[in-house]
Amino acid sequence: GTNENTNGLLRQYFPKGTDLSGYHPDYLDYVAAQLNNRPRKRHHWRTPAERLDQLLSEPFTPPTGALTA
């Protein structure tokens, strides 16, 4: 489901079968920023960028329990 949804979002910017090498890297960065700044229900209506910032700002807590090899 995630891939199909992402493909649908990308179709707003690029027709199916588009060769992305014909686009300027700045435009590709713009499209990536647009998609990463869309709020997501699964992130409690935060954007993926906001969620990543939150995860990276949380202190690291290693897993507990014995590790087995």
TACOR-V684547 format. One record per residue. RES is the residue in one small letter. PHI is phi in whole degrees, -180 to 180 (none if undefined). OMEGA is omega in whole degrees, -180 to 180 (NA if undefined). NEAR is the number of other C-alpha atoms within 10 Angstrom. Layout:
res = (RES;RES)
phi = (PHI;PHI)
omega = (OMEGA;OMEGA)
near = (NEAR;NEAR)
This chain:
res = (g;t;n;e;n;t;n;g;l;l;r;q;y;f;p;k;g;t;d;l;s;g;y;h;p;d;y;l;d;y;v;a;a;q;l;n;n;r;p;r;k;r;h;h;w;r;t;p;a;e;r;l;d;q;l;l;s;e;p;f;t;p;p;t;g;a;l;t;a)
phi = (none;-64;-62;-65;-64;-63;-60;-63;-66;-66;-64;-67;-111;-135;-64;-57;83;-67;-85;-70;-67;-84;-103;-67;-56;-64;-69;-63;-64;-61;-63;-60;-65;-60;-70;-77;-107;-91;-61;-121;-58;-64;-105;57;64;-98;-82;-56;-64;-64;-66;-63;-58;-63;-63;-72;-88;-76;-65;-75;-123;-64;-62;-97;102;-78;-94;-114;-104)
omega = (-177;-180;-179;179;180;178;178;178;179;179;176;-177;-174;175;179;179;-179;173;-176;180;178;-179;177;180;178;179;178;176;178;-180;179;179;178;-178;-179;179;174;178;180;178;-178;178;-179;176;169;178;175;179;178;-180;178;177;179;-179;-178;-180;178;177;179;175;-178;178;178;180;-178;174;179;-180;NA)
near = (6;7;8;9;10;11;13;13;13;15;13;10;12;15;9;11;7;11;9;10;8;7;11;10;11;9;11;14;11;12;17;12;12;10;16;14;14;13;16;13;9;9;11;9;12;15;18;17;15;15;16;11;11;10;11;10;9;8;7;8;6;6;7;6;6;6;6;4;3)
